[in-house]
């Protein structure tokens, strides 16, 4: 079984549970994804499926990629990503992977790229409390002293500083699948997932850690 799918975050809404509670959910258009390449232990050193998602016109794809996509059919895709499988011989190039690999109540990990917020200061970006606003203070939103004295006379790695905020790969783990609507390729998961509306996300089955 393939252990993940690519999808597009459509937005958030709410569902009513049987006891009247409102469950906040994120709606994801998950798949269908097409197998564009099969990686095996013998040829590549690991077992995985390369999936394509988001069809694009042929003229928007480079010639090398056109040749690559031609092996799996006539469609070209905007996004490619690999997902691990246990038995790659059970799949074929050009095969569609759909929401059948998931079930309601199952928990998944959802990865996406967070929203870009441009250049931000330390209060917004790092959560600093800021300086006092009374008694003539002029240090309201500045980071303050960042270095040390005579020793070690440098700034430690990881120090919170102003800079570019957002556009980072982030994963929310253990999200519950509330509903699946296979006819529309829609997956409804509880709570929020990283990224803006229409952003690309990857839905993966959580890793099972082996006991030592």
C-alpha positions as CSV (number, residue, x, y, z in Angstrom):
1,X,0.0,0.0,0.0
2,X,1.2,3.5,-0.8
3,X,1.8,5.5,2.4
4,X,0.8,9.0,1.2
5,X,-0.8,11.3,-1.3
6,X,-0.4,14.9,-2.5
7,X,-3.3,17.3,-2.3
8,X,-4.4,20.9,-2.3
9,X,-5.7,22.7,0.8
10,X,-9.1,24.2,-0.1
11,X,-9.9,25.9,3.2
12,X,-11.6,25.3,6.6
13,X,-15.2,24.8,7.7
14,X,-17.1,23.0,10.4
15,X,-19.1,19.7,10.7
16,X,-21.8,18.9,13.2
17,X,-21.1,15.7,15.2
18,X,-24.0,13.4,16.3
19,X,-24.0,15.0,19.8
20,X,-24.3,18.5,18.3
21,X,-20.7,19.6,18.7
22,X,-19.1,21.5,15.9
23,X,-15.9,19.9,14.7
24,X,-13.5,22.4,12.9
25,X,-12.1,20.7,9.8
26,X,-9.7,21.4,6.9
27,X,-10.9,20.4,3.5
28,X,-8.2,18.9,1.3
29,X,-8.5,17.8,-2.4
30,X,-6.3,14.7,-2.1
31,X,-5.3,13.2,-5.4
32,X,-5.9,11.5,-7.6
33,X,-2.2,11.0,-8.0
34,X,-0.5,9.1,-10.9
35,X,2.5,6.8,-10.5
36,X,5.2,8.4,-12.7
37,X,8.1,6.2,-11.6
38,X,8.7,3.2,-9.4
39,X,11.8,3.1,-7.2
40,X,13.0,-0.4,-6.0
41,X,15.7,-1.6,-3.6
42,X,17.5,-3.3,-6.5
43,X,17.9,-0.2,-8.7
44,X,17.7,2.7,-6.4
45,X,18.4,1.4,-2.9
46,X,14.9,2.0,-1.5
47,X,11.3,1.2,-2.3
48,X,9.1,4.2,-3.2
49,X,6.6,5.5,-5.7
50,X,7.1,8.8,-7.5
51,X,3.6,10.4,-7.7
52,X,2.5,13.3,-10.0
53,X,-0.3,15.7,-9.0
54,X,-1.9,18.8,-10.6
55,X,-2.1,18.4,-14.4
56,X,-0.6,21.2,-16.5
57,X,-0.5,21.8,-20.3
58,X,2.3,20.2,-22.3
59,X,3.7,23.6,-23.3
60,X,4.4,24.5,-19.7
61,X,6.7,21.5,-19.2
62,X,10.3,21.2,-20.1
63,X,11.4,18.7,-22.8
64,X,13.2,16.4,-20.3
65,X,10.1,16.2,-18.1
66,X,7.9,15.6,-21.1
67,X,9.9,12.5,-21.9
68,X,9.6,11.4,-18.3
69,X,5.9,11.9,-18.1
70,X,5.3,10.2,-21.5
71,X,6.2,6.8,-19.8
72,X,3.2,7.1,-17.5
73,X,0.7,8.4,-20.0
74,X,-0.2,11.6,-21.8
75,X,-0.7,13.8,-18.7
76,X,1.9,16.2,-17.3
77,X,2.0,17.3,-13.7
78,X,3.1,20.4,-11.8
79,X,4.2,18.5,-8.6
80,X,6.2,15.3,-8.1
81,X,6.9,13.7,-4.8
82,X,8.0,10.3,-3.6
83,X,6.2,8.1,-1.0
84,X,7.5,4.9,0.5
85,X,5.9,1.5,-0.2
86,X,6.6,-2.0,1.1
87,X,5.9,-3.9,-2.1
88,X,6.6,-1.8,-5.3
89,X,5.9,-4.8,-7.5
90,X,2.2,-4.4,-6.7
91,X,2.1,-1.1,-8.6
92,X,2.5,-0.1,-12.2
93,X,3.6,3.1,-13.9
94,X,0.5,5.1,-14.9
95,X,-1.7,3.7,-12.1
96,X,-3.9,6.1,-10.2
97,X,-3.6,6.4,-6.4
98,X,-6.8,7.6,-4.7
99,X,-8.3,8.1,-1.3
100,X,-8.8,4.4,-0.9
101,X,-5.6,4.2,1.0
102,X,-7.1,6.1,3.9
103,X,-10.1,5.4,6.3
104,X,-12.3,7.6,8.5
105,X,-10.9,7.8,12.1
106,X,-7.3,7.1,10.9
107,X,-4.6,9.6,12.0
108,X,-2.2,11.0,9.4
109,X,0.6,13.5,9.2
110,X,0.0,16.6,7.0
111,X,3.0,18.6,5.7
112,X,2.8,22.0,4.0
113,X,4.7,25.3,3.5
114,X,3.6,27.9,6.0
115,X,2.4,31.3,4.9
116,X,5.0,33.9,4.0
117,X,4.9,37.0,6.3
118,X,7.8,38.9,4.8
119,X,10.4,40.7,7.0
120,X,9.3,40.6,10.7
121,X,10.8,41.8,14.0
122,X,11.5,39.7,17.0
123,X,8.2,40.4,18.7
124,X,6.1,39.0,15.8
125,X,8.7,36.4,14.6
126,X,10.2,35.1,17.9
127,X,7.6,36.0,20.5
128,X,9.7,38.5,22.4
129,X,7.8,40.4,25.1
130,X,9.3,43.8,24.1
131,X,10.6,46.6,26.3
132,X,8.7,48.8,28.8
133,X,6.6,51.7,27.5
134,X,7.0,54.1,30.4
135,X,9.6,56.1,32.3
136,X,11.2,57.4,29.2
137,X,12.2,54.0,27.7
138,X,13.0,54.1,24.0
139,X,13.4,50.3,23.7
140,X,9.9,49.1,22.8
141,X,10.2,46.6,20.0
142,X,14.0,46.2,19.5
143,X,15.8,42.9,20.2
144,X,18.1,44.4,22.8
145,X,21.6,43.2,23.5
146,X,22.4,40.1,21.4
147,X,26.1,39.4,22.2
148,X,28.1,38.7,25.3
149,X,30.9,40.6,27.1
150,X,34.6,39.8,26.9
151,X,33.7,36.1,26.8
152,X,32.7,34.5,24.6
153,X,32.5,37.7,22.5
154,X,30.2,36.3,19.9
155,X,26.5,35.8,19.2
156,X,25.3,32.2,20.0
157,X,23.8,30.2,17.2
158,X,20.0,30.1,17.2
159,X,19.6,33.6,18.7
160,X,16.2,35.0,17.8
161,X,16.7,37.9,15.4
162,X,14.6,39.9,12.9
163,X,14.3,38.4,9.5
164,X,12.2,36.6,6.9
165,X,9.2,35.0,8.6
166,X,7.3,32.0,7.2
167,X,7.7,30.0,4.0
168,X,9.0,27.0,6.0
169,X,8.2,23.3,5.6
170,X,6.1,22.3,8.6
171,X,4.3,19.0,9.5
172,X,1.3,18.6,11.8
173,X,1.3,15.1,13.2
174,X,-1.5,12.8,14.2
175,X,-4.5,14.6,12.6
176,X,-7.7,12.6,12.7
177,X,-9.6,12.0,9.4
178,X,-13.2,13.1,10.1
179,X,-14.7,12.3,6.7
180,X,-13.8,11.1,3.2
181,X,-15.8,11.9,0.1
182,X,-14.1,9.8,-2.7
183,X,-16.5,10.9,-5.4
184,X,-15.1,14.5,-5.1
185,X,-11.6,13.4,-4.0
186,X,-12.1,15.3,-0.7
187,X,-10.5,14.6,2.6
188,X,-11.7,16.3,5.8
189,X,-9.3,16.3,8.7
190,X,-9.8,17.7,12.2
191,X,-8.2,21.1,12.9
192,X,-5.8,23.2,10.9
193,X,-2.9,22.2,8.6
194,X,0.1,24.3,7.5
195,X,-0.1,26.6,4.5
196,X,-2.5,29.0,2.7
197,X,-5.6,28.1,0.8
198,X,-4.8,26.4,-2.5
199,X,-1.3,25.4,-1.1
200,X,0.2,22.1,-1.8
201,X,0.2,19.6,1.1
202,X,1.3,16.0,1.6
203,X,-0.8,13.5,3.5
204,X,1.2,10.7,4.9
205,X,0.6,7.7,7.1
206,X,2.5,8.1,10.4
207,X,5.8,6.2,10.8
208,X,5.7,3.2,13.2
209,X,8.8,3.2,15.3
210,X,10.3,-0.2,15.8
211,X,10.9,-1.3,19.4
212,X,14.6,-1.9,20.2
